[in-house]
Amino acid sequence: MFTDSVELTVSSGKGGQGCVAFRREKFVLNGGPNGGDGGKGGDIWFKCDNNTHTLSHFQRRMHLKANGGAQGEASRMSGKSGEKKVIIVPPGTQIIDTDSGEVLFDMLKDGQEEKFLQGGKGGLGNTHFKSPTNQRPTYAQPGEKGETRAIKLDLKLIADVGLVGFPNVGKSTLISTVSNARPEIANYEFTTLTPKLGQVNIGDFESFVMADIPGIIGGAHEGKGLGIQFLRHIERTKTLLYMVDLASYRDLKEQIEVLKDEISSFSEKLGDSNYAIALTRVDIVPPDEINSLVSGFLDLLGLKANSSCEFNFDSSMPYFVQDSADETLGYDKKLPYLVAPISSATSKNIEAIKYALFNLVQTNRK
């Protein structure tokens, strides 16, 4: 089960009690207090691990506690310190203070560790309280209490490219074609109920991560459909691929305008991201209609079709790719980096759009 938000209470360990003891040995005339100190309580740590991708393992575990320190012993022996509690979270998890809403940590990289709560100090044994006027102290300190805080774990997936489209436009089919992701695919809307990540390999040594989220409908930023519950999973992406269905009953202009409005309404920063447009399902559109549909869509955006480019798009179909004479300037974010008709079922233009997206991802990484 995929879970992307949980509320927890976490507590560090209590320090161990100091010991009250006296030295009593044969032939030792000046025996005295020798109680040891209590052990330190365990700390709370967070660790980021690529081997987990959900917060579901925190379900029904509302209070996580570190071990307390052991009590001190005679002969000035200190008690054992409590073992630290390491809380494993997937990459992209934010640790948020429930009361203030402050983001305390943003766990982004595999292996990243952050100390959150300090364990309580162990109490001092009675050996620390001896003095010329008190040679037989019968008092030892109790251990300090650990810290307790209420937090919220909020998972926002990390990806290079986010797929955005209405339900049943072919997002799941595309990500299953170009990556190692295996989402559910069916001929009805909202087959994708949870976000999916897939690694898209470019040759033997390069790759990028693609994220598929459930379909967006008008009013999603207000909570309609699956709404902002999953829109936030593409909030970290710097490249969006808007998927517009050529075979849909919805008008092409309506699709792209609604999608861009929903993204911008949810996050202005996300709305200003670099983006590309894939015109999907060309395999079920009559061949004599494809060119007129694509050309009309390019005219609508004020774009001119390319006759050739560095990517091997099907030359029998019109498409648009931005030129990049100066890579230091990047691309015009007001325009799509590319607009191309594709078919995941027949692999039409799939390789070309995969390499074009990787080129855009590389620009963002620089």
Long-range contacts (C-beta under 8 A, 24 or more apart in sequence): 1-54, 1-56, 1-59, 2-54, 2-56, 2-194, 2-195, 3-54, 3-55, 3-56, 3-58, 3-59, 3-155, 4-54, 4-55, 4-154, 4-155, 4-156, 4-195, 4-229, 4-233, 5-55, 5-152, 5-153, 5-154, 5-155, 6-55, 6-58, 6-59, 6-152, 6-153, 7-62, 7-98, 7-150, 7-151, 7-152, 7-153, 8-58, 8-61, 8-62, 8-63, 8-64, 8-150, 8-151, 8-152, 8-153, 9-62, 9-63, 9-64, 9-148, 9-149, 9-150, 9-151, 10-44, 10-63, 10-64, 10-65, 10-85, 10-87, 10-116, 10-117, 10-148, 10-149, 10-151, 11-44, 11-63, 11-64, 11-65, 11-66, 11-117, 11-146, 11-147, 11-148, 12-41, 12-42, 12-43, 12-44, 12-66, 12-85, 12-117, 12-118, 12-119, 12-120, 12-146, 12-147, 12-148, 13-40, 13-41, 13-42, 13-43, 13-65, 13-66, 13-67, 13-68, 13-69, 13-82, 13-85, 13-119, 13-120, 13-146, 14-41, 14-68, 14-69, 14-82, 14-119, 14-120, 14-143, 14-144, 14-145, 14-146, 15-39, 15-40, 15-41, 15-68, 15-69, 15-119, 15-120, 15-121, 15-122, 15-123, 15-142, 15-143, 15-144, 15-145, 15-146, 16-40, 16-41, 16-68, 16-69, 16-70, 16-71, 16-72, 16-79, 16-80, 16-82, 16-122, 16-123, 16-143, 17-71, 17-72, 17-79, 17-122, 17-123, 17-140, 17-141, 17-142, 17-143, 18-71, 18-72, 18-122, 18-123, 18-124, 18-125, 18-126, 18-128, 18-140, 18-141, 18-142, 18-143, 19-71, 19-72, 19-73, 19-74, 19-77, 19-79, 19-125, 19-126, 19-140, 20-125, 20-126, 20-137, 20-138, 20-139, 20-140, 21-73, 21-74, 21-75, 21-125, 21-126, 22-136, 23-74, 23-75, 32-127, 32-130, 32-135, 32-136, 33-125, 33-126, 33-127, 33-129, 33-130, 33-136, 33-137, 34-74, 34-75, 34-76, 34-125, 34-127, 35-72, 35-73, 35-74, 35-76, 35-125, 35-126, 35-127, 35-140, 36-72, 36-73, 36-74, 36-75, 36-76, 36-77, 36-78, 36-79, 36-125, 36-127, 37-72, 37-78, 37-79, 37-122, 37-123, 37-124, 37-125, 37-128, 38-69, 38-70, 38-71, 38-72, 38-78, 38-79, 38-122, 38-123, 38-124, 38-125, 38-141, 38-142, 38-143, 39-69, 39-70, 39-71, 39-72, 39-78, 39-79, 39-80, 39-81, 39-82, 39-122, 40-69, 40-81, 40-82, 40-119, 40-120, 40-121, 40-122, 41-66, 41-67, 41-68, 41-69, 41-81, 41-82, 41-119, 41-120, 41-121, 41-122, 41-143, 41-144, 41-146, 42-66, 42-67, 42-68, 42-69, 42-81, 42-82, 42-83, 42-84, 42-85, 42-119, 42-146, 43-84, 43-85, 43-115, 43-116, 43-117, 43-118, 43-119, 44-84, 44-85, 44-87, 44-115, 44-116, 44-117, 44-147, 45-84, 45-85, 45-86, 45-87, 45-113, 45-114, 45-115, 45-116, 46-86, 46-87, 46-89, 46-95, 46-105, 46-107, 46-113, 46-114, 46-116, 47-86, 47-87, 47-88, 47-89, 47-111, 47-112, 47-113, 47-114, 48-89, 48-90, 48-91, 48-93, 48-107, 48-108, 48-109, 48-110, 48-111, 48-112, 48-113, 49-88, 49-89, 49-90, 49-91, 49-110, 49-111, 50-90, 50-91, 50-110, 52-88, 52-89, 52-90, 53-90, 53-197, 54-90, 54-155, 55-89, 55-90, 55-93, 55-153, 55-155, 58-153, 65-146, 66-117, 66-119, 66-146, 68-120, 68-143, 68-146, 69-119, 69-120, 69-122, 69-143, 72-122, 72-123, 72-125, 72-140, 76-125, 76-127, 78-122, 79-122, 81-119, 81-122, 82-119, 84-119, 86-113, 87-116, 89-153, 89-155, 90-155, 91-158, 92-155, 92-156, 92-157, 92-158, 92-236, 93-153, 93-154, 93-155, 93-156, 94-153, 94-154, 94-155, 94-156, 95-151, 95-152, 95-153, 96-151, 96-152, 96-153, 96-154, 97-149, 97-150, 97-151, 97-152, 98-149, 98-150, 98-151, 98-152, 99-150, 104-151, 108-158, 116-149, 117-146, 117-147, 117-148, 117-149, 118-146, 118-147, 119-146, 120-144, 120-145, 120-146, 120-147, 155-233, 156-232, 156-233, 156-235, 156-236, 157-195, 157-197, 157-211, 157-233, 157-234, 157-236, 158-209, 158-236, 159-197, 159-209, 159-210, 159-211, 159-234, 159-236, 159-237, 160-208, 160-209, 160-210, 160-237, 160-238, 160-239, 160-361, 160-364, 161-200, 161-208, 161-209, 161-210, 161-211, 161-237, 161-239, 161-240, 161-241, 161-357, 161-361, 162-210, 162-211, 162-213, 162-233, 162-234, 162-237, 162-239, 162-240, 162-241, 163-210, 163-211, 163-212, 163-213, 163-241, 163-243, 164-213, 164-216, 164-234, 164-240, 164-241, 164-242, 164-243, 164-259, 164-263, 165-215, 165-216, 165-242, 165-243, 165-244, 165-245, 165-255, 165-259, 165-280, 166-215, 166-216, 166-217, 166-245, 166-248, 166-250, 166-255, 166-258, 166-259, 167-191, 167-214, 167-215, 167-217, 167-225, 168-215, 168-245, 169-215, 169-243, 169-244, 169-245, 169-248, 169-280, 169-281, 170-243, 170-245, 170-280, 170-281, 170-344, 171-212, 171-213, 171-215, 171-243, 172-196, 172-212, 173-344, 173-345, 174-212, 174-243, 174-278, 174-280, 174-342, 174-344, 174-350, 175-210, 175-212, 176-344, 177-344, 177-347, 177-350, 178-210, 178-350, 178-354, 179-210, 181-210, 181-212, 183-212, 189-215, 190-214, 190-215, 190-225, 190-226, 193-226, 194-230, 195-230, 195-233, 200-354, 200-357, 200-358, 202-354, 202-355, 202-358, 206-358, 208-357, 208-358, 208-361, 211-237, 216-258, 216-259, 216-262, 217-258, 218-258, 218-262, 219-262, 220-262, 220-266, 221-262, 221-265, 221-266, 228-266, 231-262, 231-263, 231-266, 231-267, 232-266, 234-270, 235-267, 235-270, 237-270, 237-273, 238-273, 238-274, 238-361, 238-364, 239-273, 239-274, 239-275, 239-276, 239-357, 239-360, 239-361, 239-364, 240-270, 240-273, 240-274, 240-275, 240-276, 241-275, 241-276, 241-277, 241-278, 241-357, 242-275, 242-276, 242-277, 242-278, 242-336, 243-277, 243-278, 243-280, 244-277, 244-278, 244-279, 244-280, 244-297, 245-280, 245-281, 246-279, 246-280, 246-281, 246-282, 246-285, 246-290, 246-293, 246-294, 246-341, 247-281, 247-284, 247-285, 252-279, 252-293, 252-296, 252-297, 252-300, 253-297, 253-300, 272-333, 273-333, 274-330, 274-331, 274-333, 274-337, 274-360, 274-363, 274-364, 275-333, 275-336, 275-337, 276-336, 276-337, 276-338, 276-339, 276-340, 276-353, 276-356, 276-357, 276-360, 277-336, 277-338, 277-339, 277-340, 278-340, 278-341, 278-342, 278-353, 279-339, 279-340, 279-341, 279-342, 280-341, 280-342, 280-343, 280-344, 281-343, 281-345, 282-317, 282-341, 282-342, 282-343, 282-348, 283-343, 283-345, 283-346, 283-348, 290-317, 290-341, 291-317, 291-318, 294-318, 294-319, 294-339, 294-341, 297-339, 298-339, 301-335, 301-336, 301-339, 303-335, 303-336, 303-339, 311-352, 311-353, 311-355, 311-356, 311-359, 312-351, 312-352, 313-340, 313-349, 313-352, 313-353, 314-341, 314-348, 314-349, 314-352, 317-341, 317-349, 319-349, 321-356, 324-363, 327-363, 327-366, 330-363, 331-360, 331-363
